[in-house]
Amino acid sequence: MSFDDDFKWQMQHLSKVNKILGDLPGRLFTQVRVAPREADIKRNTDMMILPYGGKDVALRLRRPHKGYFNAFGLQFTIRSKRNTGAETELSKLQRGLGDWFFYGHIEETWER
């Protein structure tokens, strides 16, 4: 799949991620918002946490229909290459981009 295909799919689930981050103990953040597409491409930023320094949250969501959870359980994987040659989460993390990283498995029963 292309970056744009993955980006569009992930956008469908960001409201749930926003709720999870917003419900963290102690209300660590006052506002969480979706970052612009360009921020994802250039800074490894899918969500932005405000106002505590405007922290960037990189995001990796796994699709349920691909069977990732059944096959790999709680293993943590990060994409290291794309057929298109586009920069990946791994190379962005290695360059120090993204302040935090959120990883999740989407369940088919999630409401969008």
Secondary structure, DSSP 8 states (H G I E B T S, - for coil): --HHHHHHHHHTTHHHHHHHHHTSTT---SEEEE--HHHHHHH--SEEEESSS-EEEEEEEE-TTTTHHHHHTT--------TT----HHHHHHTT--SEEEEEE--TT---
